Amino acid sequence: MTCQLYLITPAAFDPEVFRPIFVEALEAGDVACVQLRLKGSDGAPAPRDEVRRAAQILMPEAQSRDIAFIINDDAELAAELGADGVHVGQDDLTAKAARAIVGKDAIVGVTCHNSRHLAMEAAEDGADYVAFGAFYPTATKDAKTKADPEILEAWSTMTLVPCVAIGGITTDNAQPLIDAGADFLAVVAGVWDHPEGPTRAVQAFNALMSAKS
């Protein structure tokens, strides 16, 4: 399986202003999925109404391009909006509980930090993918753990459940994660804050991934 790009939105933005930037990034190259992850100024999850409005503006742009649209943390909102799935952390719902809300056909992803044990539990609970990180320093969130590329290699050799690498990933440091067997690279600032713009970032990530295939 060729590694693919998993875009995560910035933590705060005006959806109408962000929409054209978002569309340009989606059209710049292969993007497997988008996660809507909005936070308030205090780092807590943004109010549900704000997330709902952003999803209503951005989700059609992703889904019309056959790109999965995932809601962070809120399985009930994901089900309400018809999103393609939900991503949950260790302090949120279990994969099994999220699945009961979003349905059997939706995507359920789980944050597993740097723990194969947590990843195995998530896989046994029916997660469609597990996310490991943080691999590099990141200002996007307060990373609880640091992961090494070896966990991607070990995971990819022992199971067919896809793994996502996350945490400070840029076009300059992504190669070791691709080489180690990451199925997806989850990127926030590495795309949206790229010095040459999001379009160039998506193109550059795609070039790295296609070279590996």
C-alpha positions as CSV (number, residue, x, y, z in Angstrom):
1,M,0.0,0.0,0.0
2,T,1.3,3.4,-1.0
3,C,1.5,5.9,1.9
4,Q,-1.2,8.6,1.6
5,L,-1.8,12.0,3.0
6,Y,-4.2,12.5,5.9
7,L,-4.9,16.2,6.3
8,I,-6.0,17.7,9.6
9,T,-7.5,21.2,9.6
10,P,-6.0,24.0,11.6
11,A,-7.3,24.3,15.1
12,A,-9.1,27.6,14.4
13,F,-10.3,29.3,11.2
14,D,-13.2,31.1,9.6
15,P,-14.8,28.3,7.4
16,E,-15.8,30.7,4.6
17,V,-12.4,32.3,4.4
18,F,-10.7,28.9,4.7
19,R,-12.8,27.1,2.1
20,P,-10.9,28.2,-1.1
21,I,-7.5,27.4,0.6
22,F,-8.9,24.1,1.6
23,V,-10.1,23.3,-2.0
24,E,-6.8,24.3,-3.5
25,A,-5.0,21.8,-1.2
26,L,-7.5,19.0,-2.0
27,E,-7.0,19.6,-5.7
28,A,-3.2,19.8,-5.5
29,G,-2.7,16.0,-5.3
30,D,-3.8,12.8,-3.7
31,V,-5.4,13.3,-0.3
32,A,-6.9,10.3,1.3
33,C,-8.9,11.9,4.1
34,V,-9.5,15.1,6.1
35,Q,-10.0,15.4,9.8
36,L,-11.9,18.4,11.1
37,R,-10.2,19.2,14.4
38,L,-11.3,22.6,15.9
39,K,-10.1,23.8,19.3
40,G,-11.0,26.9,21.4
41,S,-8.5,29.4,22.6
42,D,-8.0,27.4,25.8
43,G,-7.2,24.3,23.9
44,A,-10.5,22.6,24.7
45,P,-12.8,21.3,21.9
46,A,-14.6,24.1,20.1
47,P,-18.3,24.4,20.7
48,R,-20.3,21.9,18.7
49,D,-22.1,24.6,16.7
50,E,-18.8,25.9,15.4
51,V,-17.7,22.4,14.4
52,R,-21.1,21.8,12.8
53,R,-20.9,25.0,10.7
54,A,-17.3,24.2,9.6
55,A,-18.3,20.7,8.6
56,Q,-21.3,21.9,6.7
57,I,-19.0,24.2,4.6
58,L,-16.0,21.9,4.2
59,M,-17.4,18.4,4.1
60,P,-19.1,18.7,0.7
61,E,-15.9,19.9,-0.8
62,A,-14.1,16.8,0.4
63,Q,-16.8,14.2,-0.2
64,S,-17.5,15.5,-3.7
65,R,-13.8,14.7,-4.5
66,D,-14.1,11.2,-3.0
67,I,-12.0,12.2,0.1
68,A,-13.2,10.9,3.4
69,F,-14.2,13.5,6.0
70,I,-13.6,12.6,9.6
71,I,-14.8,14.5,12.7
72,N,-12.4,14.6,15.7
73,D,-13.8,13.3,19.0
74,D,-17.5,13.8,18.5
75,A,-19.1,10.6,17.2
76,E,-22.6,11.8,17.7
77,L,-21.9,14.9,15.5
78,A,-20.2,12.7,12.9
79,A,-23.3,10.5,12.7
80,E,-25.7,13.5,12.6
81,L,-23.8,15.2,9.7
82,G,-23.2,12.1,7.7
83,A,-19.4,12.4,8.0
84,D,-17.4,9.4,6.8
85,G,-16.1,8.7,10.3
86,V,-14.7,9.8,13.7
87,H,-11.3,9.9,15.3
88,V,-11.2,9.3,19.0
89,G,-8.4,9.7,21.6
90,Q,-7.6,7.6,24.6
91,D,-9.6,9.9,26.8
92,D,-12.7,9.8,24.6
93,L,-14.9,6.9,23.5
94,T,-13.5,3.4,22.9
95,A,-13.5,2.3,19.2
96,K,-16.4,-0.1,20.0
97,A,-18.5,2.7,21.6
98,A,-17.7,5.0,18.7
99,R,-18.7,2.3,16.2
100,A,-22.0,1.9,17.9
101,I,-22.8,5.5,17.3
102,V,-21.4,6.1,13.8
103,G,-22.4,2.7,12.3
104,K,-20.7,-0.3,10.8
105,D,-19.8,1.4,7.6
106,A,-18.1,4.5,9.0
107,I,-14.4,4.9,9.7
108,V,-13.3,4.8,13.3
109,G,-9.7,5.8,14.1
110,V,-8.0,5.8,17.5
111,T,-5.0,7.7,18.9
112,C,-2.6,5.1,20.4
113,H,0.4,7.4,21.2
114,N,3.6,5.2,21.2
115,S,1.9,2.0,22.4
116,R,1.5,-1.2,20.4
117,H,-0.6,-2.5,23.3
118,L,-3.1,0.4,23.0
119,A,-3.1,-0.2,19.2
120,M,-3.8,-3.9,19.6
121,E,-6.7,-3.1,21.9
122,A,-8.1,-0.6,19.4
123,A,-7.7,-3.0,16.6
124,E,-9.5,-5.8,18.6
125,D,-12.2,-3.2,19.3
126,G,-12.8,-2.8,15.6
127,A,-10.8,0.4,14.8
128,D,-10.2,1.0,11.1
129,Y,-6.8,2.6,11.7
130,V,-4.5,3.4,14.6
131,A,-2.5,6.6,15.0
132,F,1.0,6.7,16.5
133,G,2.9,9.8,17.6
134,A,4.2,12.3,18.1
135,F,7.2,11.6,15.9
136,Y,8.6,15.1,15.9
137,P,8.1,18.2,18.1
138,T,4.8,19.9,17.3
139,A,3.1,23.1,18.4
140,T,-0.3,21.9,17.2
141,K,-1.1,20.1,20.4
142,D,0.6,19.2,23.7
143,A,1.9,15.8,22.7
144,K,1.8,13.3,25.6
145,T,4.3,10.9,24.1
146,K,7.2,10.6,21.6
147,A,7.2,7.8,19.1
148,D,10.0,6.3,17.1
149,P,9.6,5.1,13.4
150,E,10.4,1.6,14.6
151,I,6.8,1.3,15.9
152,L,5.5,1.8,12.4
153,E,7.7,-0.9,11.0
154,A,6.8,-3.3,13.8
155,W,3.1,-2.6,13.4
156,S,3.0,-3.0,9.7
157,T,4.7,-6.4,9.8
158,M,2.3,-7.8,12.5
159,T,-1.1,-6.6,11.3
160,L,-3.1,-5.4,8.4
161,V,-4.8,-2.6,10.3
162,P,-3.5,0.6,8.8
163,C,-1.3,3.0,10.8
164,V,-1.2,6.7,10.8
165,A,1.9,8.7,11.7
166,I,1.3,12.1,13.4
167,G,3.2,14.8,15.1
168,G,5.3,17.6,13.6
169,I,5.5,16.0,10.1
170,T,6.9,18.1,7.3
171,T,8.1,17.5,3.8
172,D,11.7,17.7,5.2
173,N,11.3,14.9,7.9
174,A,8.6,12.6,6.4
175,Q,10.8,10.2,4.6
176,P,11.8,8.0,7.6
177,L,8.1,7.5,8.4
178,I,7.3,6.6,4.9
179,D,10.2,4.2,4.8
180,A,9.2,2.6,8.1
181,G,5.8,1.7,6.7
182,A,3.3,4.4,7.7
183,D,0.1,3.9,5.7
184,F,-0.9,7.6,6.2
185,L,0.9,10.8,7.3
186,A,-1.3,13.1,9.3
187,V,-0.3,16.6,8.7
188,V,-1.4,20.0,10.0
189,A,1.1,22.8,10.0
190,G,3.3,20.9,7.6
191,V,0.7,21.7,4.9
192,W,-1.2,24.8,6.1
193,D,2.0,26.7,7.3
194,H,4.3,25.5,4.5
195,P,6.5,28.4,3.4
196,E,5.4,28.0,-0.2
197,G,1.7,27.4,0.6
198,P,-0.6,24.4,1.0
199,T,-0.7,23.5,-2.7
200,R,3.1,23.2,-2.9
201,A,3.1,21.2,0.4
202,V,0.5,18.6,-0.9
203,Q,2.5,18.3,-4.2
204,A,5.7,17.8,-2.3
205,F,4.2,15.2,0.1
206,N,2.7,13.3,-2.9
207,A,6.1,13.3,-4.6
208,L,7.7,11.7,-1.6
209,M,5.1,9.1,-1.3
210,S,5.0,8.1,-5.0
211,A,8.8,7.8,-5.0
212,K,8.5,5.1,-2.3
213,S,5.8,3.2,-4.1
